[in-house]
Amino acid sequence: MVARGGDWQPAVVTTASGGGWRLTMGAKSSCASSDFEADELALLDFKKGITQDPLQITRSWNSSMHFCNWTGVTCNPTNGRVSILNLDSQSLVGSIPPSIGNFTSLTVINLGNNSFHGEVPPEIGRLQHLQHLNLSCNYFGGSIPTKLSRFTKLRVFQLGCNEFIRQILDQLSSLSKLGSIPKELGLLSSLEFFQLGGNYVCVPVSLPNASKLQAVSFGENGLTVKIPENLGSLRGLVTLIFEPNSLGNGEIGDFNFLSSLANCSRLRGLGLHGNRFGGELPNSIGNLSTQLQGLTMGSNLIHGEIPIGVSNRLGLGNNYLSGIVPDVIGRLRNLEVLALHFNSFSGSISTSFGNLTKLFALYMSENKFQGSIPLSLGNCRNLQVLALSSNSLNGTIPKQVVGLSSISISLDLSNNFLTGSLPLEVGNLSKNKLLGEIPSSLHTCTSLERLYLGSNMFEGTIPQSLKSLKGLEELDLSHNNLFGQIPEFFTQL
């Protein structure tokens, strides 16, 4: 390196015997040597903090080669300083030493999916060039460093799946006061990804000030605080996850924050599953981004009817919703998953569902649906899961529906009032009023693993053709009018 105008410029760097680097003369060579030495010493100190290294990742961290060639270490080719420390998923156990703050040229720290523990040292706040910090899925505890405002270039911040504040949980009575995230978070003007799932922390009111945030995850934190109603300031927000927690009071007004999210025109995923949101769904849900692909609101305390205007993935299962499912859902032609199970919906299943040709999964079990299964569902040729069990459906089973070759994961029509003969294509059809003989053509279902036909009105003998179902794992023919002998081939299944 040579000094020009007080700045460092690239110069000739040769390799000394033994693999080290040798610098040419320069006005600030002593300063450079000091920086290099600080990086090497900090790496060796970091190695001392590692108590278990089953994959021997740090075995190469010795004087036999230059530290820029050590496993997990990347240096900036311009100044020779350590710029990346990537030890993701290496089964390491240990703690981070305060000397982490000496890597003043670091842009990336990735220690995710290991077993690091202890507190994150406040000295990490010295790393003013840091752009990517991933400490997720470890055992870090204590409080989150408060000097976040120095990370002005930080774009990705992942701390999820740790134990921040967990050790003092038993001594405090209210989760709403635990682990407050420093207000300086709002000063991180370049932050794009922020993950704190799996801890015990609160949502800072200053969060919307980090205007470049694109992805925010606060899942599994036991949150009880109110979601800020100014989240709409995050205009570039793509994903917002608050599931599961204990948000909401089960009352009207729990969804007031949804109105501001109408400003987030790029929002694609909104996860609110597994909380305590109550009241009725507001009409403002129809103002959410047209790019929304996933909206999960299941396992809450929501009641009332479904408002018009929803997303491509509508999850409302396990609530207290009632009334008739509106026909306009059939207009959501890009809908991929529709989950309405464990509610109190009534009326018939709309024929407009046949327009949902991109539908992958339809969950409508445990409701009060009546009438017949619409033939139009046969148009859903991408359907792999169909769950209509525990309703009051009647009539025959349409071959156009159970004959869909796409249904490969689950078909459950049990516990209804279905009648007629058994179609050749079956899944779980128990607890209905199906009659006639069990068709011998079932042997063509060569991939069949589970066949539930119990509690119906089948008669006759058990067909010998079932012998061909070599993959059969579970078979229920109980509570019918079958007679004759139990086939000997059952012992070979």
Secondary structure, 3 states (H helix, E strand, C coil): CEEECCEEECCCEEECCCCCEEECCCCCHHHHHHHHHHHHHHHHHHHHCEEECCCCHHHHCCCCCCHHHCCCEEECCCCCCEEEEECCCCCCEEECCHHHHHCCCCCEEECCCCEEEEECCHHHHHCCCCCEEECCCCEEECCCCCCHHHCCCCCEEECCCCCCCHHHHHHCCCHHHCCCCCHHHHHCCCCCEEECCCCCCCCCCCHHHCCCCCEEECCCCCCCCCCCCCHHHCCCCCEEECCCCCCCCCCCCCCHHHCHHHHCCCCCEEECCCCCCEEECCHHHHHCCCCCCEEECCCCEEEECCCCCCCCEEECCCCEEEEECCHHHHHCCCCCEEECCCCEEEEECCHHHHHCCCCCEEECCCCEEEECCCHHHHHCCCCCEEECCCCEEEECCCHHHHCCCCCCCEEECCCCEEEECCCCCCCECCCCEEEEECCHHHHHCCCCCEEECCCCEEEECCCHHHHHCCCCCEEECCCCEECCCCCHHHHHC
